[in-house]
Amino acid sequence: MPAHRDQSATLLARLEGTACSFCDEGHLVSERDTGTDAVVCAACGTPGARSWTAKPAAADAASALAKSKSD
Ligand SMILES: [Zn+2]
């Protein structure tokens, strides 16, 4: 049993599978394709954790939403 995992990893694990707060149908899933541990909404692509752990992601979230809707 891992005695002490990275705190952010634990946070991500908790976030994974939770409902997206930006759309009605999405749930947060692990996203490591970018090389950064994070969770994003499977439906709208909004980052679910970066905004807390790193830089403010409001603009990124807005652009992700816009991109999703334009597809
Ligand atoms: Zn969403």
N, CA, C, O and the ligand as a Tripos MOL2 file, in Angstrom:
@<TRIPOS>MOLECULE
protein
  285   283    72     0     0
PROTEIN
NO_CHARGES

@<TRIPOS>ATOM
      1 N           0.8510   -1.2010    0.0000 N.3       1 MET1
      2 CA          0.0000    0.0000    0.0000 C.3       1 MET1
      3 C           0.8820    1.2450    0.0000 C.2       1 MET1
      4 O           1.7770    1.3670    0.8360 O.2       1 MET1
      5 N           0.6460    2.1490   -0.9040 N.am      2 PRO2
      6 CA          1.4760    3.3630   -0.9480 C.3       2 PRO2
      7 C           1.3060    4.1810    0.3180 C.2       2 PRO2
      8 O           0.1990    4.5780    0.6850 O.2       2 PRO2
      9 N           2.4160    4.4180    0.9670 N.am      3 ALA3
     10 CA          2.3500    5.1250    2.2450 C.3       3 ALA3
     11 C           2.0900    6.6110    2.0350 C.2       3 ALA3
     12 O           1.3190    7.2370    2.7630 O.2       3 ALA3
     13 N           2.7450    7.1500    1.0330 N.am      4 HIS4
     14 CA          2.6100    8.5930    0.8510 C.3       4 HIS4
     15 C           2.7260    8.9280   -0.6170 C.2       4 HIS4
     16 O           3.8350    9.0080   -1.1460 O.2       4 HIS4
     17 N           1.6160    9.1240   -1.2770 N.am      5 ARG5
     18 CA          1.6550    9.5010   -2.6860 C.3       5 ARG5
     19 C           1.6740   11.0060   -2.8110 C.2       5 ARG5
     20 O           1.3940   11.7410   -1.8640 O.2       5 ARG5
     21 N           2.0090   11.4390   -3.9990 N.am      6 ASP6
     22 CA          1.9910   12.8690   -4.2620 C.3       6 ASP6
     23 C           0.5950   13.4280   -3.9730 C.2       6 ASP6
     24 O          -0.4240   12.8530   -4.3530 O.2       6 ASP6
     25 N           0.5930   14.5440   -3.3030 N.am      7 GLN7
     26 CA         -0.6960   15.0890   -2.8780 C.3       7 GLN7
     27 C          -1.5900   15.4180   -4.0660 C.2       7 GLN7
     28 O          -2.7980   15.1870   -4.0240 O.2       7 GLN7
     29 N          -0.9990   15.9530   -5.1170 N.am      8 SER8
     30 CA         -1.8040   16.3040   -6.2860 C.3       8 SER8
     31 C          -2.3570   15.0490   -6.9510 C.2       8 SER8
     32 O          -3.4790   15.0540   -7.4570 O.2       8 SER8
     33 N          -1.5700   13.9750   -6.9500 N.am      9 ALA9
     34 CA         -2.0440   12.7310   -7.5350 C.3       9 ALA9
     35 C          -3.2450   12.2100   -6.7560 C.2       9 ALA9
     36 O          -4.2030   11.6970   -7.3330 O.2       9 ALA9
     37 N          -3.1770   12.3500   -5.4450 N.am     10 THR10
     38 CA         -4.3030   11.9160   -4.6300 C.3      10 THR10
     39 C          -5.5340   12.7620   -4.9250 C.2      10 THR10
     40 O          -6.6560   12.2600   -4.9970 O.2      10 THR10
     41 N          -5.2980   14.0380   -5.0910 N.am     11 LEU11
     42 CA         -6.4000   14.9380   -5.4170 C.3      11 LEU11
     43 C          -7.0220   14.5470   -6.7510 C.2      11 LEU11
     44 O          -8.2440   14.4980   -6.8910 O.2      11 LEU11
     45 N          -6.1700   14.2710   -7.7190 N.am     12 LEU12
     46 CA         -6.6730   13.8790   -9.0310 C.3      12 LEU12
     47 C          -7.4720   12.5960   -8.9370 C.2      12 LEU12
     48 O          -8.5180   12.4540   -9.5700 O.2      12 LEU12
     49 N          -6.9700   11.6610   -8.1390 N.am     13 ALA13
     50 CA         -7.6740   10.3960   -7.9860 C.3      13 ALA13
     51 C          -9.0580   10.6240   -7.3940 C.2      13 ALA13
     52 O         -10.0260    9.9560   -7.7560 O.2      13 ALA13
     53 N          -9.1250   11.5670   -6.4920 N.am     14 ARG14
     54 CA        -10.4350   11.8770   -5.8970 C.3      14 ARG14
     55 C         -11.3510   12.5440   -6.9030 C.2      14 ARG14
     56 O         -12.5560   12.2920   -6.9310 O.2      14 ARG14
     57 N         -10.7640   13.4020   -7.7330 N.am     15 LEU15
     58 CA        -11.5720   14.1420   -8.7020 C.3      15 LEU15
     59 C         -12.0680   13.2500   -9.8230 C.2      15 LEU15
     60 O         -13.1460   13.4630  -10.3790 O.2      15 LEU15
     61 N         -11.2650   12.2490  -10.1470 N.am     16 GLU16
     62 CA        -11.6080   11.4010  -11.2810 C.3      16 GLU16
     63 C         -12.9710   10.7490  -11.0680 C.2      16 GLU16
     64 O         -13.2280   10.1270  -10.0370 O.2      16 GLU16
     65 N         -13.8160   10.9030  -12.0460 N.am     17 GLY17
     66 CA        -15.1380   10.2980  -11.9790 C.3      17 GLY17
     67 C         -16.2020   11.2030  -11.3870 C.2      17 GLY17
     68 O         -17.3860   10.8630  -11.3930 O.2      17 GLY17
     69 N         -15.7800   12.3700  -10.8700 N.am     18 THR18
     70 CA        -16.7750   13.2780  -10.3260 C.3      18 THR18
     71 C         -17.4570   14.0420  -11.4530 C.2      18 THR18
     72 O         -16.9170   14.1620  -12.5520 O.2      18 THR18
     73 N         -18.6290   14.5470  -11.1710 N.am     19 ALA19
     74 CA        -19.3870   15.2590  -12.1920 C.3      19 ALA19
     75 C         -18.7200   16.5820  -12.5320 C.2      19 ALA19
     76 O         -18.1860   17.2700  -11.6610 O.2      19 ALA19
     77 N         -18.7590   16.9240  -13.8090 N.am     20 CYS20
     78 CA        -18.2230   18.2020  -14.2630 C.3      20 CYS20
     79 C         -19.0960   19.3360  -13.7490 C.2      20 CYS20
     80 O         -20.3220   19.2350  -13.7120 O.2      20 CYS20
     81 N         -18.4330   20.4170  -13.3530 N.am     21 SER21
     82 CA        -19.1870   21.5640  -12.8590 C.3      21 SER21
     83 C         -19.4700   22.5790  -13.9600 C.2      21 SER21
     84 O         -20.0980   23.6090  -13.7190 O.2      21 SER21
     85 N         -19.0000   22.2810  -15.1780 N.am     22 PHE22
     86 CA        -19.1860   23.2090  -16.2940 C.3      22 PHE22
     87 C         -20.2500   22.7550  -17.2790 C.2      22 PHE22
     88 O         -20.7440   23.5550  -18.0730 O.2      22 PHE22
     89 N         -20.6010   21.4930  -17.2350 N.am     23 CYS23
     90 CA        -21.6430   21.0090  -18.1240 C.3      23 CYS23
     91 C         -22.4410   19.9380  -17.3870 C.2      23 CYS23
     92 O         -22.0530   19.5030  -16.3030 O.2      23 CYS23
     93 N         -23.5270   19.5260  -17.9630 N.am     24 ASP24
     94 CA        -24.4390   18.6340  -17.2580 C.3      24 ASP24
     95 C         -24.1050   17.1590  -17.4360 C.2      24 ASP24
     96 O         -24.3840   16.3400  -16.5600 O.2      24 ASP24
     97 N         -23.4990   16.8220  -18.5880 N.am     25 GLU25
     98 CA        -23.3450   15.4040  -18.8950 C.3      25 GLU25
     99 C         -21.9650   14.8420  -18.6030 C.2      25 GLU25
    100 O         -21.7860   13.6250  -18.5650 O.2      25 GLU25
    101 N         -20.9760   15.7260  -18.3960 N.am     26 GLY26
    102 CA        -19.5960   15.2720  -18.3160 C.3      26 GLY26
    103 C         -19.1770   14.7970  -16.9460 C.2      26 GLY26
    104 O         -19.7340   15.1870  -15.9190 O.2      26 GLY26
    105 N         -18.1580   13.9260  -16.9680 N.am     27 HIS27
    106 CA        -17.4920   13.5160  -15.7460 C.3      27 HIS27
    107 C         -15.9900   13.6840  -15.9570 C.2      27 HIS27
    108 O         -15.4970   13.6070  -17.0820 O.2      27 HIS27
    109 N         -15.2790   13.9120  -14.8670 N.am     28 LEU28
    110 CA        -13.8420   14.1390  -14.9680 C.3      28 LEU28
    111 C         -13.1070   12.8190  -15.1650 C.2      28 LEU28
    112 O         -13.3960   11.8190  -14.5080 O.2      28 LEU28
    113 N         -12.1440   12.8460  -16.0930 N.am     29 VAL29
    114 CA        -11.3430   11.6650  -16.3810 C.3      29 VAL29
    115 C          -9.8650   12.0670  -16.3850 C.2      29 VAL29
    116 O          -9.5310   13.2360  -16.5800 O.2      29 VAL29
    117 N          -8.9980   11.0980  -16.1700 N.am     30 SER30
    118 CA         -7.5640   11.3650  -16.1910 C.3      30 SER30
    119 C          -7.1290   11.8140  -17.5750 C.2      30 SER30
    120 O          -7.5580   11.2640  -18.5900 O.2      30 SER30
    121 N          -6.2800   12.8090  -17.5950 N.am     31 GLU31
    122 CA         -5.7520   13.2960  -18.8650 C.3      31 GLU31
    123 C          -4.2510   13.4510  -18.7300 C.2      31 GLU31
    124 O          -3.7700   14.3870  -18.0920 O.2      31 GLU31
    125 N          -3.5140   12.5310  -19.3320 N.am     32 ARG32
    126 CA         -2.0540   12.6050  -19.2160 C.3      32 ARG32
    127 C          -1.4050   12.7270  -20.5850 C.2      32 ARG32
    128 O          -0.1800   12.6830  -20.6960 O.2      32 ARG32
    129 N          -2.1950   12.8770  -21.6060 N.am     33 ASP33
    130 CA         -1.6420   13.0010  -22.9500 C.3      33 ASP33
    131 C          -0.7780   14.2400  -23.0860 C.2      33 ASP33
    132 O           0.1570   14.2650  -23.8870 O.2      33 ASP33
    133 N          -1.0780   15.2460  -22.3250 N.am     34 THR34
    134 CA         -0.3350   16.4910  -22.4130 C.3      34 THR34
    135 C           0.9550   16.4450  -21.6110 C.2      34 THR34
    136 O           1.7470   17.3870  -21.6530 O.2      34 THR34
    137 N           1.1740   15.3610  -20.8820 N.am     35 GLY35
    138 CA          2.3660   15.2600  -20.0510 C.3      35 GLY35
    139 C           2.1720   15.8650  -18.6890 C.2      35 GLY35
    140 O           3.0930   15.8710  -17.8720 O.2      35 GLY35
    141 N           0.9920   16.3710  -18.4320 N.am     36 THR36
    142 CA          0.6950   16.9450  -17.1280 C.3      36 THR36
    143 C          -0.4320   16.1580  -16.4830 C.2      36 THR36
    144 O          -1.4940   15.9620  -17.0750 O.2      36 THR36
    145 N          -0.1850   15.7140  -15.2710 N.am     37 ASP37
    146 CA         -1.2480   15.0010  -14.5790 C.3      37 ASP37
    147 C          -2.3980   15.9510  -14.3020 C.2      37 ASP37
    148 O          -2.2280   16.9930  -13.6690 O.2      37 ASP37
    149 N          -3.5460   15.5810  -14.7770 N.am     38 ALA38
    150 CA         -4.7060   16.4300  -14.5950 C.3      38 ALA38
    151 C          -5.9530   15.6080  -14.8500 C.2      38 ALA38
    152 O          -5.8850   14.4890  -15.3580 O.2      38 ALA38
    153 N          -7.0720   16.1690  -14.4980 N.am     39 VAL39
    154 CA         -8.3310   15.5760  -14.8970 C.3      39 VAL39
    155 C          -9.0830   16.6040  -15.7300 C.2      39 VAL39
    156 O          -9.0620   17.8010  -15.4430 O.2      39 VAL39
    157 N          -9.7340   16.1170  -16.7460 N.am     40 VAL40
    158 CA        -10.5320   16.9900  -17.5950 C.3      40 VAL40
    159 C         -11.9060   16.3700  -17.7740 C.2      40 VAL40
    160 O         -12.0910   15.1670  -17.5920 O.2      40 VAL40
    161 N         -12.8570   17.2020  -18.1280 N.am     41 CYS41
    162 CA        -14.1910   16.7020  -18.4040 C.3      41 CYS41
    163 C         -14.1820   15.9190  -19.7180 C.2      41 CYS41
    164 O         -13.6690   16.3980  -20.7300 O.2      41 CYS41
    165 N         -14.7500   14.7210  -19.6950 N.am     42 ALA42
    166 CA        -14.7860   13.8930  -20.9000 C.3      42 ALA42
    167 C         -15.7070   14.4910  -21.9500 C.2      42 ALA42
    168 O         -15.5620   14.2030  -23.1380 O.2      42 ALA42
    169 N         -16.6450   15.3140  -21.5300 N.am     43 ALA43
    170 CA        -17.6170   15.8620  -22.4650 C.3      43 ALA43
    171 C         -17.1860   17.2140  -23.0220 C.2      43 ALA43
    172 O         -17.2460   17.4270  -24.2330 O.2      43 ALA43
    173 N         -16.7550   18.1260  -22.1610 N.am     44 CYS44
    174 CA        -16.4470   19.4740  -22.6290 C.3      44 CYS44
    175 C         -14.9630   19.8010  -22.5710 C.2      44 CYS44
    176 O         -14.5370   20.8340  -23.0870 O.2      44 CYS44
    177 N         -14.1690   18.9280  -21.9460 N.am     45 GLY45
    178 CA        -12.7270   19.1100  -21.9550 C.3      45 GLY45
    179 C         -12.2240   20.1450  -20.9650 C.2      45 GLY45
    180 O         -11.0480   20.5080  -20.9940 O.2      45 GLY45
    181 N         -13.0830   20.6170  -20.1030 N.am     46 THR46
    182 CA        -12.6540   21.6080  -19.1250 C.3      46 THR46
    183 C         -11.7680   20.9590  -18.0680 C.2      46 THR46
    184 O         -12.1430   19.9480  -17.4760 O.2      46 THR46
    185 N         -10.5930   21.5390  -17.8310 N.am     47 PRO47
    186 CA         -9.7200   21.0030  -16.7860 C.3      47 PRO47
    187 C         -10.3990   21.0680  -15.4260 C.2      47 PRO47
    188 O         -11.0340   22.0630  -15.0740 O.2      47 PRO47
    189 N         -10.2510   19.9800  -14.6680 N.am     48 GLY48
    190 CA        -10.9180   19.9240  -13.3770 C.3      48 GLY48
    191 C         -10.0130   20.1920  -12.2040 C.2      48 GLY48
    192 O         -10.5000   20.3600  -11.0860 O.2      48 GLY48
    193 N          -8.7180   20.2390  -12.4140 N.am     49 ALA49
    194 CA         -7.8220   20.3730  -11.2720 C.3      49 ALA49
    195 C          -6.7600   21.4390  -11.4570 C.2      49 ALA49
    196 O          -6.2760   22.0050  -10.4780 O.2      49 ALA49
    197 N          -6.3940   21.7190  -12.6870 N.am     50 ARG50
    198 CA         -5.2890   22.6390  -12.8960 C.3      50 ARG50
    199 C          -5.5510   23.9930  -12.2620 C.2      50 ARG50
    200 O          -4.6350   24.6530  -11.7720 O.2      50 ARG50
    201 N          -6.8110   24.3970  -12.2790 N.am     51 SER51
    202 CA         -7.1460   25.7110  -11.7730 C.3      51 SER51
    203 C          -6.8660   25.8140  -10.2750 C.2      51 SER51
    204 O          -6.6960   26.9130   -9.7480 O.2      51 SER51
    205 N          -6.8170   24.6680   -9.5900 N.am     52 TRP52
    206 CA         -6.5370   24.7350   -8.1580 C.3      52 TRP52
    207 C          -5.0560   24.5820   -7.8880 C.2      52 TRP52
    208 O          -4.5160   25.2110   -6.9780 O.2      52 TRP52
    209 N          -4.3980   23.7450   -8.6790 N.am     53 THR53
    210 CA         -3.0490   23.3400   -8.3240 C.3      53 THR53
    211 C          -1.9880   24.2000   -8.9820 C.2      53 THR53
    212 O          -0.8540   24.2500   -8.5070 O.2      53 THR53
    213 N          -2.3270   24.8610  -10.0410 N.am     54 ALA54
    214 CA         -1.3180   25.6250  -10.7600 C.3      54 ALA54
    215 C          -1.8600   27.0150  -11.0600 C.2      54 ALA54
    216 O          -2.4300   27.6760  -10.1920 O.2      54 ALA54
    217 N          -1.6780   27.4330  -12.2670 N.am     55 LYS55
    218 CA         -2.1420   28.7630  -12.6290 C.3      55 LYS55
    219 C          -3.6590   28.7880  -12.8180 C.2      55 LYS55
    220 O          -4.2700   27.7510  -13.0760 O.2      55 LYS55
    221 N          -4.2560   29.9470  -12.6940 N.am     56 PRO56
    222 CA         -5.6890   30.0780  -12.9590 C.3      56 PRO56
    223 C          -6.0150   29.6250  -14.3740 C.2      56 PRO56
    224 O          -5.3600   30.0310  -15.3350 O.2      56 PRO56
    225 N          -7.0250   28.7870  -14.4910 N.am     57 ALA57
    226 CA         -7.3370   28.1890  -15.7950 C.3      57 ALA57
    227 C          -8.6810   28.6530  -16.3240 C.2      57 ALA57
    228 O          -9.2460   28.0260  -17.2210 O.2      57 ALA57
    229 N          -9.1840   29.7160  -15.7940 N.am     58 ALA58
    230 CA        -10.5030   30.1780  -16.2280 C.3      58 ALA58
    231 C         -10.5220   30.4490  -17.7240 C.2      58 ALA58
    232 O         -11.4720   30.0820  -18.4150 O.2      58 ALA58
    233 N          -9.4840   31.0830  -18.2190 N.am     59 ALA59
    234 CA         -9.4240   31.3930  -19.6430 C.3      59 ALA59
    235 C          -9.3350   30.1030  -20.4520 C.2      59 ALA59
    236 O          -9.9850   29.9620  -21.4880 O.2      59 ALA59
    237 N          -8.5170   29.1560  -19.9630 N.am     60 ASP60
    238 CA         -8.3910   27.8830  -20.6520 C.3      60 ASP60
    239 C          -9.7310   27.1630  -20.6850 C.2      60 ASP60
    240 O         -10.1160   26.5810  -21.6990 O.2      60 ASP60
    241 N         -10.4240   27.2110  -19.5750 N.am     61 ALA61
    242 CA        -11.7120   26.5430  -19.4990 C.3      61 ALA61
    243 C         -12.6950   27.1680  -20.4740 C.2      61 ALA61
    244 O         -13.4460   26.4660  -21.1520 O.2      61 ALA61
    245 N         -12.6840   28.4830  -20.5380 N.am     62 ALA62
    246 CA        -13.5940   29.1780  -21.4350 C.3      62 ALA62
    247 C         -13.2860   28.8240  -22.8850 C.2      62 ALA62
    248 O         -14.1960   28.5870  -23.6790 O.2      62 ALA62
    249 N         -12.0010   28.7890  -23.2240 N.am     63 SER63
    250 CA        -11.6360   28.4700  -24.6030 C.3      63 SER63
    251 C         -11.9640   27.0260  -24.9100 C.2      63 SER63
    252 O         -12.3490   26.6970  -26.0320 O.2      63 SER63
    253 N         -11.8110   26.1530  -23.9120 N.am     64 ALA64
    254 CA        -12.1420   24.7460  -24.1200 C.3      64 ALA64
    255 C         -13.6370   24.5960  -24.3820 C.2      64 ALA64
    256 O         -14.0570   23.8210  -25.2400 O.2      64 ALA64
    257 N         -14.4180   25.3420  -23.6360 N.am     65 LEU65
    258 CA        -15.8570   25.2980  -23.8270 C.3      65 LEU65
    259 C         -16.2220   25.8050  -25.2140 C.2      65 LEU65
    260 O         -17.0350   25.2050  -25.9180 O.2      65 LEU65
    261 N         -15.6090   26.9140  -25.5910 N.am     66 ALA66
    262 CA        -15.9010   27.5020  -26.8990 C.3      66 ALA66
    263 C         -15.5300   26.5390  -28.0010 C.2      66 ALA66
    264 O         -16.2720   26.3700  -28.9690 O.2      66 ALA66
    265 N         -14.3660   25.9000  -27.8520 N.am     67 LYS67
    266 CA        -13.9150   24.9570  -28.8710 C.3      67 LYS67
    267 C         -14.8650   23.7830  -28.9620 C.2      67 LYS67
    268 O         -15.2130   23.3260  -30.0500 O.2      67 LYS67
    269 N         -15.2780   23.3040  -27.8000 N.am     68 SER68
    270 CA        -16.1790   22.1520  -27.7740 C.3      68 SER68
    271 C         -17.4880   22.4740  -28.4710 C.2      68 SER68
    272 O         -18.0280   21.6530  -29.2130 O.2      68 SER68
    273 N         -17.9850   23.6570  -28.2310 N.am     69 LYS69
    274 CA        -19.2800   24.0220  -28.8120 C.3      69 LYS69
    275 C         -19.1770   24.2860  -30.3120 C.2      69 LYS69
    276 O         -20.1490   24.1190  -31.0490 O.2      69 LYS69
    277 N         -17.9880   24.7020  -30.7550 N.am     70 SER70
    278 CA        -17.8380   25.0170  -32.1710 C.3      70 SER70
    279 C         -17.6070   23.7500  -32.9960 C.2      70 SER70
    280 O         -17.7520   23.7650  -34.2190 O.2      70 SER70
    281 N         -17.2510   22.6720  -32.3330 N.am     71 ASP71
    282 CA        -17.0280   21.4270  -33.0760 C.3      71 ASP71
    283 C         -18.3230   20.8870  -33.6480 C.2      71 ASP71
    284 O         -18.3210   19.8450  -34.3040 O.2      71 ASP71
    285 ZN        -17.9760   19.2450  -18.7260 Zn       72 ZN72
@<TRIPOS>BOND
     1     1     2 1
     2     2     3 1
     3     3     4 2
     4     3     5 am
     5     5     6 1
     6     6     7 1
     7     7     8 2
     8     7     9 am
     9     9    10 1
    10    10    11 1
    11    11    12 2
    12    11    13 am
    13    13    14 1
    14    14    15 1
    15    15    16 2
    16    15    17 am
    17    17    18 1
    18    18    19 1
    19    19    20 2
    20    19    21 am
    21    21    22 1
    22    22    23 1
    23    23    24 2
    24    23    25 am
    25    25    26 1
    26    26    27 1
    27    27    28 2
    28    27    29 am
    29    29    30 1
    30    30    31 1
    31    31    32 2
    32    31    33 am
    33    33    34 1
    34    34    35 1
    35    35    36 2
    36    35    37 am
    37    37    38 1
    38    38    39 1
    39    39    40 2
    40    39    41 am
    41    41    42 1
    42    42    43 1
    43    43    44 2
    44    43    45 am
    45    45    46 1
    46    46    47 1
    47    47    48 2
    48    47    49 am
    49    49    50 1
    50    50    51 1
    51    51    52 2
    52    51    53 am
    53    53    54 1
    54    54    55 1
    55    55    56 2
    56    55    57 am
    57    57    58 1
    58    58    59 1
    59    59    60 2
    60    59    61 am
    61    61    62 1
    62    62    63 1
    63    63    64 2
    64    63    65 am
    65    65    66 1
    66    66    67 1
    67    67    68 2
    68    67    69 am
    69    69    70 1
    70    70    71 1
    71    71    72 2
    72    71    73 am
    73    73    74 1
    74    74    75 1
    75    75    76 2
    76    75    77 am
    77    77    78 1
    78    78    79 1
    79    79    80 2
    80    79    81 am
    81    81    82 1
    82    82    83 1
    83    83    84 2
    84    83    85 am
    85    85    86 1
    86    86    87 1
    87    87    88 2
    88    87    89 am
    89    89    90 1
    90    90    91 1
    91    91    92 2
    92    91    93 am
    93    93    94 1
    94    94    95 1
    95    95    96 2
    96    95    97 am
    97    97    98 1
    98    98    99 1
    99    99   100 2
   100    99   101 am
   101   101   102 1
   102   102   103 1
   103   103   104 2
   104   103   105 am
   105   105   106 1
   106   106   107 1
   107   107   108 2
   108   107   109 am
   109   109   110 1
   110   110   111 1
   111   111   112 2
   112   111   113 am
   113   113   114 1
   114   114   115 1
   115   115   116 2
   116   115   117 am
   117   117   118 1
   118   118   119 1
   119   119   120 2
   120   119   121 am
   121   121   122 1
   122   122   123 1
   123   123   124 2
   124   123   125 am
   125   125   126 1
   126   126   127 1
   127   127   128 2
   128   127   129 am
   129   129   130 1
   130   130   131 1
   131   131   132 2
   132   131   133 am
   133   133   134 1
   134   134   135 1
   135   135   136 2
   136   135   137 am
   137   137   138 1
   138   138   139 1
   139   139   140 2
   140   139   141 am
   141   141   142 1
   142   142   143 1
   143   143   144 2
   144   143   145 am
   145   145   146 1
   146   146   147 1
   147   147   148 2
   148   147   149 am
   149   149   150 1
   150   150   151 1
   151   151   152 2
   152   151   153 am
   153   153   154 1
   154   154   155 1
   155   155   156 2
   156   155   157 am
   157   157   158 1
   158   158   159 1
   159   159   160 2
   160   159   161 am
   161   161   162 1
   162   162   163 1
   163   163   164 2
   164   163   165 am
   165   165   166 1
   166   166   167 1
   167   167   168 2
   168   167   169 am
   169   169   170 1
   170   170   171 1
   171   171   172 2
   172   171   173 am
   173   173   174 1
   174   174   175 1
   175   175   176 2
   176   175   177 am
   177   177   178 1
   178   178   179 1
   179   179   180 2
   180   179   181 am
   181   181   182 1
   182   182   183 1
   183   183   184 2
   184   183   185 am
   185   185   186 1
   186   186   187 1
   187   187   188 2
   188   187   189 am
   189   189   190 1
   190   190   191 1
   191   191   192 2
   192   191   193 am
   193   193   194 1
   194   194   195 1
   195   195   196 2
   196   195   197 am
   197   197   198 1
   198   198   199 1
   199   199   200 2
   200   199   201 am
   201   201   202 1
   202   202   203 1
   203   203   204 2
   204   203   205 am
   205   205   206 1
   206   206   207 1
   207   207   208 2
   208   207   209 am
   209   209   210 1
   210   210   211 1
   211   211   212 2
   212   211   213 am
   213   213   214 1
   214   214   215 1
   215   215   216 2
   216   215   217 am
   217   217   218 1
   218   218   219 1
   219   219   220 2
   220   219   221 am
   221   221   222 1
   222   222   223 1
   223   223   224 2
   224   223   225 am
   225   225   226 1
   226   226   227 1
   227   227   228 2
   228   227   229 am
   229   229   230 1
   230   230   231 1
   231   231   232 2
   232   231   233 am
   233   233   234 1
   234   234   235 1
   235   235   236 2
   236   235   237 am
   237   237   238 1
   238   238   239 1
   239   239   240 2
   240   239   241 am
   241   241   242 1
   242   242   243 1
   243   243   244 2
   244   243   245 am
   245   245   246 1
   246   246   247 1
   247   247   248 2
   248   247   249 am
   249   249   250 1
   250   250   251 1
   251   251   252 2
   252   251   253 am
   253   253   254 1
   254   254   255 1
   255   255   256 2
   256   255   257 am
   257   257   258 1
   258   258   259 1
   259   259   260 2
   260   259   261 am
   261   261   262 1
   262   262   263 1
   263   263   264 2
   264   263   265 am
   265   265   266 1
   266   266   267 1
   267   267   268 2
   268   267   269 am
   269   269   270 1
   270   270   271 1
   271   271   272 2
   272   271   273 am
   273   273   274 1
   274   274   275 1
   275   275   276 2
   276   275   277 am
   277   277   278 1
   278   278   279 1
   279   279   280 2
   280   279   281 am
   281   281   282 1
   282   282   283 1
   283   283   284 2
@<TRIPOS>SUBSTRUCTURE
     1 MET1         2 RESIDUE 1 A MET
     2 PRO2         6 RESIDUE 1 A PRO
     3 ALA3        10 RESIDUE 1 A ALA
     4 HIS4        14 RESIDUE 1 A HIS
     5 ARG5        18 RESIDUE 1 A ARG
     6 ASP6        22 RESIDUE 1 A ASP
     7 GLN7        26 RESIDUE 1 A GLN
     8 SER8        30 RESIDUE 1 A SER
     9 ALA9        34 RESIDUE 1 A ALA
    10 THR10       38 RESIDUE 1 A THR
    11 LEU11       42 RESIDUE 1 A LEU
    12 LEU12       46 RESIDUE 1 A LEU
    13 ALA13       50 RESIDUE 1 A ALA
    14 ARG14       54 RESIDUE 1 A ARG
    15 LEU15       58 RESIDUE 1 A LEU
    16 GLU16       62 RESIDUE 1 A GLU
    17 GLY17       66 RESIDUE 1 A GLY
    18 THR18       70 RESIDUE 1 A THR
    19 ALA19       74 RESIDUE 1 A ALA
    20 CYS20       78 RESIDUE 1 A CYS
    21 SER21       82 RESIDUE 1 A SER
    22 PHE22       86 RESIDUE 1 A PHE
    23 CYS23       90 RESIDUE 1 A CYS
    24 ASP24       94 RESIDUE 1 A ASP
    25 GLU25       98 RESIDUE 1 A GLU
    26 GLY26      102 RESIDUE 1 A GLY
    27 HIS27      106 RESIDUE 1 A HIS
    28 LEU28      110 RESIDUE 1 A LEU
    29 VAL29      114 RESIDUE 1 A VAL
    30 SER30      118 RESIDUE 1 A SER
    31 GLU31      122 RESIDUE 1 A GLU
    32 ARG32      126 RESIDUE 1 A ARG
    33 ASP33      130 RESIDUE 1 A ASP
    34 THR34      134 RESIDUE 1 A THR
    35 GLY35      138 RESIDUE 1 A GLY
    36 THR36      142 RESIDUE 1 A THR
    37 ASP37      146 RESIDUE 1 A ASP
    38 ALA38      150 RESIDUE 1 A ALA
    39 VAL39      154 RESIDUE 1 A VAL
    40 VAL40      158 RESIDUE 1 A VAL
    41 CYS41      162 RESIDUE 1 A CYS
    42 ALA42      166 RESIDUE 1 A ALA
    43 ALA43      170 RESIDUE 1 A ALA
    44 CYS44      174 RESIDUE 1 A CYS
    45 GLY45      178 RESIDUE 1 A GLY
    46 THR46      182 RESIDUE 1 A THR
    47 PRO47      186 RESIDUE 1 A PRO
    48 GLY48      190 RESIDUE 1 A GLY
    49 ALA49      194 RESIDUE 1 A ALA
    50 ARG50      198 RESIDUE 1 A ARG
    51 SER51      202 RESIDUE 1 A SER
    52 TRP52      206 RESIDUE 1 A TRP
    53 THR53      210 RESIDUE 1 A THR
    54 ALA54      214 RESIDUE 1 A ALA
    55 LYS55      218 RESIDUE 1 A LYS
    56 PRO56      222 RESIDUE 1 A PRO
    57 ALA57      226 RESIDUE 1 A ALA
    58 ALA58      230 RESIDUE 1 A ALA
    59 ALA59      234 RESIDUE 1 A ALA
    60 ASP60      238 RESIDUE 1 A ASP
    61 ALA61      242 RESIDUE 1 A ALA
    62 ALA62      246 RESIDUE 1 A ALA
    63 SER63      250 RESIDUE 1 A SER
    64 ALA64      254 RESIDUE 1 A ALA
    65 LEU65      258 RESIDUE 1 A LEU
    66 ALA66      262 RESIDUE 1 A ALA
    67 LYS67      266 RESIDUE 1 A LYS
    68 SER68      270 RESIDUE 1 A SER
    69 LYS69      274 RESIDUE 1 A LYS
    70 SER70      278 RESIDUE 1 A SER
    71 ASP71      282 RESIDUE 1 A ASP
    72 ZN72       285 GROUP 0 **** ****
